[in-house]
Amino acid sequence: MASGRLGAADLAAVTITDVYTVPLGVLTSMNINVCNRNDSIIRIRLAMSSVSGAQANEEYIEYDTTIEPYGVLERTGIALDSGKFITAYSDTANVSVVITGIEDIA
C-alpha cells in the first residue's frame, strides 16, 4: 500500500480535476493541501466524488472557499473509501493541490 504523497495537480482555471483516486479494495486516510500561487484571492472547491471529473452538491467539503494570495488551505483527517475520487476546482490557474496520506486494505 502507498503512503506519503498520494496525488498532486496543477489546476487549470474553471476545470474539475481528479487529484486522487482511491484504489479498489483500499481505504485511505489523507490530508489535502491547496496552495494559491497567485498574487490575488482565489476561490476553490473540493469534493469527495463518486464519479471521475464531477462534483455533486452532496459531495463538497469546500465550496467557493477563498484563499489569500500565496496562501494555503489544509484539510486533515479525511477518510475515503474504495473507488472514490478527490476532485478540485479553482476559478483561477496557478493553484497546486497535494494529497498526502496512507492507504490500507479495506
N, C-alpha and C positions, 0 to 999 in steps of 0.2 A: 504494500500500500504506500501511496505517496505521502510525503509531508514536506513542510516548508512552503515555497511559493507554488501555488496550485494553478494560478491563472493570472494573466495580465493583458491589458488592452490600452491602446491609444485611441480614444473615442473620436469618431468623426461627428461633426455637428448634426443635430436632429436625426440621428440614426440609432435604432435599438441594436445593441451589440451583445452577443453572448460572451461573457468573460470567463465563465467556468461551467462545466457540465459534470455533475456527479456521476461517476461510472455506475453501471448496473451492479447490483448486489453490494453497494457501498453506502455508508453513512459518513457524512463529512461535517466536521466542526471547523468553523472558519472565522477569519476576520477580513473585513473589506476596507481598503484604504482608497480614497478618491482624492487626487491631487490636482488642484487648479493651477496650471502653468501660465495663466493669463494675467494681465495687469488690470483686469476688470472682474466684477462679480459674475458668476455663472449660476445656472440652475441645473440640477441633476435629478435623475430618477433612478432608483434601484428596485429591482423586483426579484422575488424567488419564483421563477416562472416554470410553468408546466410544459410550455411549448417554446421551442427554439425561436429566437428573434421576435418574441411577442411579450407584451406586458398587459395582463388583465387587471382590472381595478382591484380585485381582492388579493393580488399578489405583491403590491407595492410595500416596500419597507421604508422608502424615502420617495417623496413626490414634490417636484419643483423646489427642492431644498437648495438654499443659496450657499455658496462657498465663496468666501472673500478672495481677493486677488492673492495668488501664491499661497492659498490656504489649503487645509486638508480636512476631510471628513473621515472619521474612523468609526466603523461599526464592528463590535466584537461579540463573541459568543454565539454566533449564528450556526444552527444545525440544519442540515438539508439532506433529504433522503434521495435514494437511488433514482437516477434518470431525470432529475430536476436541473434547472439552469439558474445561474445568477446572470441577470441581464442589466445593462446600464445604458443610460441615455443622457446626453447633455445638449443644452441649447447652443453650445459653442465648442469648437475644436480645441485641441491642445489641453486635453484632460486625460490624466492617467488613472487607471483603476488596477489595483494589485490585490489579489486574494492570497492569503496565507492560511495554512491550517494543516489538518491531519485527516486522512481517510482511514476508515476502519470497516471491517466486514459487517454488513447489516444483519 
